[in-house]
């Protein structure tokens, strides 16, 4: 199965990337020649990880009949200072709120996402350590 995105230069450091029929503007900060009209490419890598694992976890918990009040996925990444600047470690924080949440079910959903379903996490784990924690409250 192939997936394609088309990314068109719009001048300066701005690009318009068409992804699944949706447009994502990518830009640099002014000190790098851009106008900050969109996120930077590496930050979108973190968004991809959060979205991928988040969708997995919601789907798995739904099958377990776990009702969430709110759910948030935060990804924190360490990066090198020298070029090529790249991530060296990622840490995922899963934050859940709801009534009668059982830690064993939350842990199982996160583990299944990380070890079996999330392709983005799978790719990142080949390049660096990816850790996680679960916060309920």
Residue pairs with C-beta under 8 A, 6 or more apart in sequence:
5 17
5 18
5 19
6 17
6 18
7 15
7 16
7 17
7 18
7 26
8 15
8 16
8 17
8 18
9 15
10 16
10 25
12 27
12 28
12 33
12 34
12 35
13 27
13 28
13 32
13 33
13 34
13 35
14 25
14 26
14 27
14 34
14 35
14 37
14 38
15 25
15 26
15 27
16 23
16 24
16 25
16 26
17 23
17 24
17 25
17 26
18 24
24 38
24 39
24 44
25 37
25 38
26 38
26 39
26 40
26 41
26 44
27 34
27 35
27 36
27 37
27 38
27 39
27 40
28 34
28 36
28 40
29 36
29 40
30 36
39 47
42 79
42 85
42 87
45 87
45 124
46 75
46 77
46 90
47 75
48 120
49 75
49 90
49 92
49 118
49 120
49 121
49 124
50 73
50 74
50 75
50 92
51 73
51 120
52 113
52 118
52 119
52 120
52 121
53 73
53 92
53 94
53 110
53 113
53 114
53 118
53 120
53 121
54 71
54 73
56 109
56 112
56 113
56 117
56 118
57 71
57 73
57 94
57 109
57 110
57 113
58 68
58 71
60 108
60 109
60 112
60 113
60 117
61 68
61 105
61 106
61 109
64 105
64 108
64 109
66 98
66 101
66 102
66 105
66 106
66 109
67 98
67 99
68 96
68 97
68 98
68 101
69 97
69 98
69 99
70 95
70 96
70 97
70 98
71 94
71 95
71 96
71 97
72 94
72 95
73 92
73 93
73 94
73 95
74 92
74 93
74 95
75 90
75 91
75 92
75 93
76 90
76 91
76 93
77 87
77 89
77 90
77 91
78 87
78 88
78 89
78 90
79 85
79 86
79 87
79 88
80 86
80 88
87 124
87 127
87 128
88 128
89 128
89 129
89 130
89 131
90 124
90 128
90 129
90 130
90 131
91 130
91 131
91 132
91 133
92 130
92 131
92 132
92 133
93 132
93 133
93 135
94 106
94 110
94 132
94 133
94 134
94 135
95 135
95 136
95 137
96 106
96 134
96 135
96 136
97 136
97 137
101 136
103 134
103 136
106 134
106 136
107 134
110 132
110 134
113 121
114 121
114 130
114 132
121 130
124 130
